[in-house]
Amino acid sequence: MNDETKQKEFKQEIVSFIEENKLGDVFTAEDVFYSLFKCHLYVYIRVSTEKQEFGRQILEIYSWAKKKNIKICIDCIFCDKYTGKTLKRKAYEEMRIFTKENDYILVSEVSRLGRNWDDVKKEWYKLRAENVNLLIMDYDLLSATLPNEESVIMNVDRKFMQENIFNGILYASCKKIEEVSKSTKAGLKKAKLKGKKVGRGKGNLNTKENFINTLEIMISKKIGYQKAVFITKFPRGSFTPVMNKCYNKYNTKDLEQIIENLKGDEIKWEQF
């Protein structure tokens, strides 16, 4: 599945969540914010993996917007399901193309921008240099003033406080990722030394035959992988990693060619 198709599915996930939870009093089709203030309010939402959902952040943003008495245009929401180790993410890069001087970017917390010290720091300064207003929901002191709020004088004291608070939050976020990574590697190493098999075993439905069947259904029905795995019961969380391995192994993203290669490949599925 290409990036454009994924982005459409992610956006539909958000739209469906808004409709199901009746959040239409804040999230609207019309860009009310721009109509009132002649600048855009863009919302950026990120989770780290495709297994995770956007719901919690949507609810947090909803509560924040209600308190601030503002509306959010659904078309101004950008969302990624990708690691925070890099800023090179499809939706984030697209949002930055649209962002102009005096526009606003809203995130629920600093870690949604990313967990890479160097990249996030550069982006922080770049946003400031471009006069883009960053809003961080859980830290008002780090946030710009909304057009419907009383302006705050940005003196040297406030800039100093923002700088130090931002560095502290970013440090804690990056440190957490670093510690989790070290802990995971240590645990895997210890398990291997004890002769334990690490990693999640493949279930009865996680087979080469069922994976091929899923690809064939995607082609014949012209549907995305999420609908296809629902039909075939191929484990949803395993599909993307296997698909990426196929892209790399066979050097093609053509599904029919991948199917042909898989059928002729004698490698054991457990080793794939």
ZIGI-V116889 format. One record per backbone hydrogen bond with DSSP energy under -0.5 kcal/mol. CO is the residue of the C=O (numbers start at 0). NH is the residue of the N-H. E is the energy in kcal/mol with one decimal. If there is no record, write none. Layout:
BEGIN
CO,NH,E / CO,NH,E
END
This chain:
BEGIN
1,5,-2.0 / 2,6,-2.6 / 3,7,-1.8 / 4,8,-2.0 / 5,9,-2.7 / 6,10,-2.4 / 7,11,-2.2 / 8,12,-2.0 / 9,13,-1.6 / 10,14,-2.6 / 11,15,-2.8 / 12,16,-1.8 / 13,17,-2.4 / 14,18,-2.2 / 15,19,-2.9 / 16,20,-1.9 / 17,22,-2.3 / 18,21,-1.0 / 22,25,-1.7 / 22,26,-2.2 / 25,27,-0.7 / 25,71,-3.0 / 27,73,-2.7 / 29,31,-1.7 / 30,34,-1.8 / 31,35,-2.0 / 32,36,-2.6 / 33,37,-2.5 / 39,41,-0.6 / 39,103,-3.0 / 41,105,-3.2 / 42,44,-0.5 / 42,77,-3.2 / 44,79,-2.1 / 46,81,-2.0 / 48,51,-1.0 / 53,57,-2.1 / 54,58,-2.3 / 55,59,-2.1 / 56,60,-2.6 / 57,61,-2.4 / 58,62,-2.3 / 59,63,-2.1 / 60,64,-2.8 / 61,65,-2.2 / 62,66,-1.9 / 63,67,-1.9 / 64,68,-0.8 / 64,69,-2.1 / 65,68,-0.5 / 71,27,-2.5 / 72,75,-1.7 / 73,76,-1.7 / 75,42,-2.5 / 75,77,-0.5 / 77,44,-2.6 / 79,46,-2.0 / 79,81,-0.5 / 82,85,-0.6 / 83,114,-3.3 / 86,88,-2.1 / 88,92,-2.8 / 89,93,-1.9 / 90,94,-2.7 / 91,95,-2.2 / 92,96,-1.2 / 93,97,-1.3 / 94,98,-1.7 / 99,102,-2.0 / 102,132,-3.0 / 103,41,-3.2 / 104,134,-3.2 / 105,43,-2.8 / 106,136,-2.2 / 107,137,-1.2 / 108,111,-1.6 / 108,112,-0.5 / 109,112,-1.6 / 109,113,-1.0 / 114,116,-0.6 / 115,119,-2.7 / 116,120,-2.0 / 117,121,-2.1 / 118,122,-2.2 / 119,123,-2.4 / 120,124,-2.0 / 121,125,-2.3 / 122,126,-2.7 / 123,127,-1.6 / 124,128,-2.5 / 125,129,-1.8 / 126,131,-2.8 / 127,130,-1.5 / 130,101,-2.6 / 131,133,-0.6 / 132,104,-2.7 / 133,135,-0.5 / 133,143,-2.0 / 134,106,-2.6 / 134,136,-0.6 / 135,138,-1.9 / 138,141,-1.0 / 138,142,-0.6 / 139,142,-1.0 / 145,148,-1.9 / 152,154,-1.6 / 154,158,-2.2 / 155,159,-2.3 / 156,160,-2.3 / 157,161,-2.7 / 158,162,-2.4 / 159,163,-2.1 / 160,164,-2.6 / 161,165,-2.8 / 162,166,-2.2 / 163,167,-2.1 / 164,168,-2.6 / 165,169,-2.7 / 166,170,-2.4 / 167,171,-2.2 / 168,172,-2.2 / 169,173,-2.7 / 170,174,-2.8 / 171,175,-1.9 / 172,176,-1.5 / 173,177,-2.2 / 174,178,-2.5 / 175,179,-2.4 / 176,180,-2.4 / 177,181,-2.1 / 178,182,-2.6 / 179,183,-2.5 / 180,184,-2.3 / 181,185,-2.4 / 182,186,-2.3 / 183,187,-2.3 / 184,188,-2.3 / 185,189,-2.3 / 186,190,-2.2 / 187,191,-2.3 / 188,192,-2.1 / 189,193,-1.3 / 190,195,-2.6 / 191,194,-1.6 / 195,197,-0.6 / 202,205,-0.9 / 204,206,-1.5 / 206,210,-2.2 / 207,211,-2.6 / 208,212,-2.2 / 209,213,-2.1 / 210,214,-2.1 / 211,215,-2.5 / 212,216,-2.0 / 213,217,-2.1 / 214,218,-1.9 / 215,219,-2.8 / 216,220,-2.6 / 217,221,-0.6 / 217,222,-1.2 / 223,227,-1.9 / 224,228,-3.1 / 225,229,-1.0 / 226,230,-1.3 / 227,231,-2.5 / 228,232,-2.3 / 234,237,-0.9 / 234,238,-1.1 / 235,238,-0.6 / 235,239,-0.7 / 237,241,-2.0 / 238,242,-2.9 / 239,243,-2.7 / 240,244,-1.8 / 241,245,-2.0 / 242,246,-2.3 / 243,247,-2.2 / 244,248,-3.0 / 245,249,-2.7 / 246,250,-1.0 / 246,251,-0.6 / 252,254,-0.7 / 253,257,-2.3 / 254,258,-2.5 / 255,259,-2.0 / 256,260,-2.3 / 257,261,-2.7 / 258,262,-2.3 / 259,263,-1.2 / 260,264,-0.8 / 261,264,-0.8 / 263,265,-0.5 / 267,270,-1.4 / 268,271,-1.1
END
